[in-house]
Amino acid sequence: MQGLTVSGHRRHVIYPTVGTVLLVLGGLLCAGGQQAVRAQASASSPDPRAGQWRLVLDGERVAWPDTVATASPSRVRATGRRVLRHLRRKGHYYATIDSVSVDTSSAGPDVRFYARRGPQVRVGTLRLRGDSAVPATELRALMETEEGAPLCPDRLEADVQRLLDRYEEAGHPLAQIRVAETMAPAAERAALRVTLQIDEGPALWLRRVEAPDDARATPELLAYLAGLEENKSLRGYDPDAIQRRLQAHDLFETVGPPQLRVADDGGAVLQIPIEEAPPGAFDAVLGYLPPSATRNSGQLVGSGHLVLQHLFGGGRRAEFALDRRPGRTSIVDVSVADPYLFGRPVRLAGRFRGEQRDSTYGERVYELEGGYRLGNGLELTATLSREAVRPGPAGTPVRGARQQIPRATTLFYGVGVRYRQLDRSRNPRRGVSLNVQLSQGRKERRLRRVAASGDTTRVSDSFR
């Protein structure tokens, strides 16, 4: 695909620049540039650093402009051109230098420029050509340059930049604006007719998002995390914002500036250079307990933990933990989460936790949690969990008046709200994190109990 590659946020180009056009025009309008130089020379070599540079405008001495750099008195013509450039950027495009006086008889050279400002050029008419995607009335409302006001090149350049930003929001980030015409009507030399020619460029739409060849992240995931939609208009395209959004996630170590490649039909391919975080971690600890006075045989103990991140390039996470403790106690914990289910702002997580206390009892916990992100760090959540306790051979006997470990089943369900606004997702230094959950459920128990008559009966109860 042939097209144009854009890498930076300030993609706009003003051809030619407003300042260049107006200064060239000023040079053409000024017939009398610099007149002859009257100098009084001495035998000593002048030192420009010890001299004095003075400016006399319309017969009145004014402070030397800070923006005009001085040089050796032998280069007064170059300094004079800078003085004229300074005056013309103030709107005095007919400014002239009548004469220059260089006095080297004193300790330091004394250089004086005698100049006339001339009439201040104002904007006679201001026209926009080539606008169609954005109404001309809206464009003019963004401009500070007005008809009848003095013409300021810096202000006009700032106006052009605002117009280009507006075109970027409208889905035309490759728009260009140039000064097509700066003419002075014959009847009035102090007024200019300024015309801005707008080249809106193609209306960009996102064809696809591309990741590096060795990346695990899918293009669909990158587009979702960057806040982009394929086959949609690229309105308000901001590569800096895209880079910040991706860098805020734990999935990536570094994110480079996005590269936009545009075809002639306006279809854009966005390449995002990324370096992903490690895919997971694993640790394990094993030990052996030798036989003792209370234990006839040795026992293997230890724990292991496995974490897999960014599974199949979709940001999924799987975690497995196993804990083998002394006394024939084992705990296993397994969890799986998909934070972007089907590429949508939907989070789904499941967890299983099982614990076996030798032959006393076994406990099983099943949890399911879902969340829907509303944006700006706000998420609505829903939870569902089930807990089951089953007695073993050592927990079934009746001790006292009841069974030692009852058979119990608990079902919980609830809703909640989460709010998270942190400066950084990893190792945050400031921000707000809020998690509010409301759950309710029912618990059922069944056990054996000794009645007053001495008989053993089975009873069950249920409560919220």
Secondary structure, 3 states (H helix, E strand, C coil): CCEEEECCCCCCCCCCCHHHHHHHHHHHHCCCCECCEEEECCCCCCCCCCCEEEEEECCEEECCCCCCCCCCHHHHHHHHHHHHHHHHHCCCCCCEEEEEEEECCCCCCEEEEEEECCCCCEEEEEEEECCCCCCHHHHHHHCCCCCCCECCHHHHHHHHHHHHHHHHHCCCCCCEEEEEEEECCCCCCCEEEEEEEEECCCCCEEEEEECCCCCCCCHHHHHHHCCCCCCCECCCCCHHHHHHHHHCCCCEEEECCCEEEEECCCEEEEECCEEECCCEEEEEEEEEECCCCCCCCCEEEEEEEEEEEEECCCCEEEEEEEEEECCCEEEEEEEEEECCHHHCCEEEEEEEEEEEECCCEEEEEEEEEEEEEEECCEEEEEEEEEEEEEECCCCCCEECCEECCCEEEEEEEEEEEEEEEECCCCCCCCEEEEEEEEEEEEEEEEEEEECCCCCEEEEEEEEC
